[in-house]
Every structure is written in C-alpha cells, then in structure tokens.
C-alpha cells in the first residue's frame, strides 16, 4: 500500500514541537509494517539545505479545474529528495516566494503569523492532492495521510477531484491539536481554488472565516487523533473549540491512536547526549544525569533534592501558569526546578523572576535545544506536564522511559499513559506517576506533595521508577492501527 505522508516538520531537520518527532517516528514505522511511504513537506530552508540528492518531478497544476480555477499560487514545483540518515523518499514543495524565509516556518521575525500563511499551506494541500492525481507519473499513492491544519486542505482538494468524477486516493487526517485550526479571513477563500459553494457552514466556513482544520474534518475519509481520551474529549464543547458538533457527526470516522516514542532517540541505554547511559537495572547513570542537570541549571548540588523538570512551550494550555504559584512550597520542601521553554512573554518573565528569587533552587533557560531537553528529561526526578488539555503529549512518555516520573493532569493522552501513585495502584503495582484533576494551584500542589511523600520512601520510588521504565509506547503499535485504518478504505473493503 502506497502512503503519502503530508506534514510540515521532520526531526532532526526541522522541529518546533512534537509534530516533528511524530513524523520521524511514525512514517518509518508505517514503512516497517508494510506500507510504501513517501513524505511531502514544504521546502523550508532547514530541510532543503540538507538534501543529498534532488530529482525534479513536475510543476504544480495551474489554470482551470473541472470546478473552477486552481489555487492562485506563485511558481511552485515538486522535487524528490533524499535526506541524511533518513531512509524514506521526501517530496519537497519548491516555492521560493512562499518558503525561503528565515527562522520559524509559521511565524515572522515579529512573532506573528506570516500574513500569507493561507496560500503557503494551501499550496501544500494542493501538492498533496495533485500527487494523488498522478503528478509524479512514477508513483501514485493509495492513501494520503495528512497531519494537522497545515495540510488540512488536502482532503478538500481530493474531494473536489472526486466530485469531478476523477479517481482519487483515500484520505486520513490526524488532529494533533484541535486548538490550532488554521483560521483565515473569508476573503482568502477566493484564492484557494475550491468550489465556491464550499464556503458554507457545511464546508470550510467557520464563524465567517475559513478554517483549514474544518476542511479536513469535513472532507477526510477517516479522522484520527493522538489518544483515545482526546478523541472523546473533542466531541464535547469544553475541548471541541467550536468543532465538536462536526466531530460528533463524524464520530463513526473518528479514532484515537496513541503516539509512540522513537527508541533510537529517546532511550537512556543508548542516549549519546547524556553523561552516562542507564537502564532500569543500572540506575547509577541517572544519578550522574541528575548531578549534571543541577550543574547545567546552576542548582545546588544536592543529591537528596527532589528535582522537578519542565520542557515545554510556556502557555496556559500547558498549565504552566500554575507553576509559579506553587514554587514557594516546592522550594520550602527541599525541591528544585529545572525549566526549559519559551512562549508567553509574561510566563517567561515569571520564571526568570523565580530563578532570581530562588537562586540555586530554580534554574530557567528560555528557548529550546535538543541537548538541554535530553538533560532535563534524564536528570530530573519528576517531569511536569500539568496541561489544561493535552491531545497526547510526548514529554510524559519520554519521562516514563527515563525513569523521570510524570506529574500530569488527568486529560487527553496524559490520562491514557500515566497511572497515579494512589495506595491502591502502588499496592497493585501499576502506579507510574502523579495525576491530579483540578486545574488550579491547589490541584497541582496536591500532586507535588504526593511526589515528596513517595520520594521519602526510596524503595517504593525505585519500584515505580522501574515500572515506568519498563513500559513501551511503540511507534510500530501506532503504525499497525493506522495500517488497519487504511485497509478499511480500500475499494471493496467492508
């Protein structure tokens, strides 16, 4: 089965968040379970500059389509490339006017969305759909698997071809975070090259605007999201972001497929970024990682300190606005904090101020880099993920793998992957972390206090740690779920 995997990020070439890790793990896993996979990405400089070989394929179609004009794009074409240490072929969408820009792929130097993002990502959708029409004469996908709003127009263009009686591939769309929907002014619709009648409440229109996310939810053959609990949550108003009604309509097409962990990147037994390797049976290396983390973040070198780590975008969605309000209690109990992240300016200032207020106990690095992320995940005792909502979360999965017990809120994929250290779960041998419910400083503090209690019981702590490290969240399991989904979309499948 030939699968075109449409996305915008791919670790280690371009990463702004977990989407890059998913692409690096899931796409090869799909190949491993028998799919023939090719990726399609915009030719962002961070990716294009690392191409080892390049084969021109074709320009994107222009002019009149059966339903009206094609998207109004600047010159754009596809090139098939290879990337170092990445076995799958990659189509790059070459459109210098759209993608040859410095820095973040979505934001300008001012931190705001690029003003032409509608066309930048409509081009990606058009490229995906036209590959499904034979744009590459040597390779035609059976399934186009699209990821997040950036690729959201792909299923819409495919549906437009189908409505014009063209043979088309099946489409699958994975929601990674429903809160980010790709919303644009209504005036942009005329440039997108879709049937005029589709700017409607039963099409792409969303409260007077164009929604790329809604396009995908409306027109994809199957919809997935990244955990079973999140799949249920987004069908209710609290986390539906205005699309819960549509998702309820399409409930029979919606599935939750839990993300995995790339064992080649996130594995303490072979992690080259650590001062020493370790595993569940030989934890001495974790003590060295903790000492190195304390030094890296200018924390007092206290082996007995309970070190909390955070690696995150600094946003309210991640629940980190609660953390400054519990730091005094955390430090008073002998805890320390090592935080790596960037985002909301007010939150950045709050954490920088906290590091000044609690020297040697709170260390903060504003920004993101992979080396420091591994240092925090490996060296901390507890990893904090107190999210308001969390589709899946990868950070807690990394924490489990490294014996860094997750402290999470009971939402989305966090609820699916972390078992609270209640007395009952400790007794049954299923506990792997600390879970709270109420999105408040008191809720967070209740879990923080329980972490201190367990830490004072080293034998029990060690047992939970080893249990967590023994769990496996395998990309192959995710890939098998998706393969089964693809197979239901074959012509004649029941």
Rosetta blueprint (number, residue, H / E / L):
1 X L
2 X E
3 X E
4 X E
5 X E
6 X E
7 X L
8 X L
9 X L
10 X E
11 X L
12 X L
13 X L
14 X E
15 X L
16 X L
17 X L
18 X H
19 X H
20 X H
21 X H
22 X H
23 X H
24 X H
25 X H
26 X H
27 X H
28 X H
29 X H
30 X H
31 X H
32 X H
33 X L
34 X L
35 X L
36 X E
37 X E
38 X E
39 X E
40 X E
41 X E
42 X E
43 X L
44 X L
45 X H
46 X H
47 X H
48 X H
49 X L
50 X L
51 X E
52 X E
53 X E
54 X E
55 X E
56 X E
57 X E
58 X E
59 X E
60 X L
61 X L
62 X L
63 X L
64 X E
65 X E
66 X L
67 X L
68 X E
69 X E
70 X L
71 X L
72 X L
73 X L
74 X L
75 X L
76 X L
77 X E
78 X E
79 X E
80 X E
81 X E
82 X E
83 X E
84 X L
85 X L
86 X E
87 X E
88 X E
89 X E
90 X E
91 X E
92 X E
93 X E
94 X E
95 X L
96 X H
97 X H
98 X H
99 X H
100 X L
101 X L
102 X L
103 X L
104 X L
105 X L
106 X L
107 X E
108 X L
109 X L
110 X L
111 X L
112 X L
113 X E
114 X L
115 X L
116 X L
117 X H
118 X H
119 X H
120 X H
121 X H
122 X H
123 X H
124 X H
125 X H
126 X H
127 X H
128 X H
129 X H
130 X H
131 X H
132 X L
133 X L
134 X L
135 X L
136 X L
137 X L
138 X L
139 X L
140 X L
141 X L
142 X L
143 X E
144 X E
145 X E
146 X E
147 X E
148 X L
149 X H
150 X H
151 X H
152 X L
153 X H
154 X H
155 X H
156 X H
157 X H
158 X H
159 X H
160 X H
161 X H
162 X H
163 X H
164 X L
165 X L
166 X L
167 X L
168 X L
169 X L
170 X E
171 X E
172 X E
173 X E
174 X E
175 X E
176 X L
177 X L
178 X L
179 X L
180 X L
181 X L
182 X L
183 X E
184 X E
185 X E
186 X H
187 X H
188 X H
189 X H
190 X H
191 X H
192 X L
193 X L
194 X L
195 X L
196 X H
197 X H
198 X H
199 X L
200 X L
201 X L
202 X L
203 X L
204 X L
205 X E
206 X E
207 X L
208 X L
209 X E
210 X E
211 X E
212 X H
213 X H
214 X H
215 X H
216 X H
217 X H
218 X H
219 X H
220 X L
221 X L
222 X E
223 X E
224 X E
225 X E
226 X L
227 X L
228 X H
229 X H
230 X H
231 X H
232 X H
233 X H
234 X L
235 X L
236 X L
237 X H
238 X H
239 X H
240 X H
241 X L
242 X L
243 X L
244 X H
245 X H
246 X H
247 X H
248 X H
249 X H
250 X L
251 X H
252 X H
253 X H
254 X E
255 X E
256 X E
257 X L
258 X L
259 X L
260 X L
261 X E
262 X L
263 X L
264 X L
265 X L
266 X L
267 X L
268 X L
269 X L
270 X L
271 X L
272 X L
273 X L
274 X L
275 X L
276 X L
277 X L
278 X L
279 X E
280 X L
281 X L
282 X E
283 X L
284 X H
285 X H
286 X H
287 X H
288 X H
289 X H
290 X H
291 X H
292 X H
293 X H
294 X H
295 X H
296 X H
297 X L
298 X L
299 X L
300 X L
301 X L
302 X L
303 X L
304 X L
305 X L
306 X E
307 X E
308 X E
309 X E
310 X E
311 X E
312 X E
313 X E
314 X E
315 X L
316 X H
317 X H
318 X H
319 X L
320 X L
321 X L
322 X L
323 X H
324 X H
325 X H
326 X L
327 X H
328 X H
329 X H
330 X H
331 X H
332 X H
333 X L
334 X L
335 X E
336 X E
337 X E
338 X E
339 X E
340 X E
341 X E
342 X E
343 X E
344 X L
345 X H
346 X H
347 X H
348 X H
349 X H
350 X H
351 X H
352 X H
353 X H
354 X H
355 X H
356 X H
357 X H
358 X L
359 X L
360 X L
361 X L
362 X E
363 X E
364 X E
365 X E
366 X E
367 X L
368 X L
369 X L
370 X H
371 X H
372 X H
373 X H
374 X H
375 X H
376 X H
377 X H
378 X H
379 X H
380 X L
381 X L
382 X E
383 X E
384 X E
385 X E
386 X L
387 X L
388 X L
389 X L
390 X L
391 X L
392 X L
393 X L
394 X L
395 X H
396 X H
397 X H
398 X H
399 X H
400 X H
401 X H
402 X L
403 X L
404 X L
405 X E
406 X E
407 X E
408 X E
409 X E
410 X L
411 X L
412 X H
413 X H
414 X H
415 X H
416 X H
417 X H
418 X L
419 X L
420 X E
421 X L
422 X L
423 X H
424 X H
425 X H
426 X H
427 X H
428 X H
429 X L
430 X L
431 X L
432 X L
433 X E
434 X E
435 X E
436 X E
437 X L
438 X L
439 X L
440 X L
441 X H
442 X H
443 X H
444 X H
445 X H
446 X H
447 X H
448 X H
449 X H
450 X H
451 X H
452 X H
453 X H
454 X H
455 X H
456 X L
457 X L
458 X H
459 X H
460 X H
461 X H
462 X H
463 X H
464 X H
465 X H
466 X H
467 X H
468 X H
469 X H
470 X H
471 X L
472 X L
473 X L
474 X E
475 X H
476 X H
477 X H
478 X H
479 X H
480 X H
481 X H
482 X H
483 X H
484 X H
485 X H
486 X H
487 X H
488 X H
489 X L
490 X L
491 X L
492 X L
493 X L
494 X L
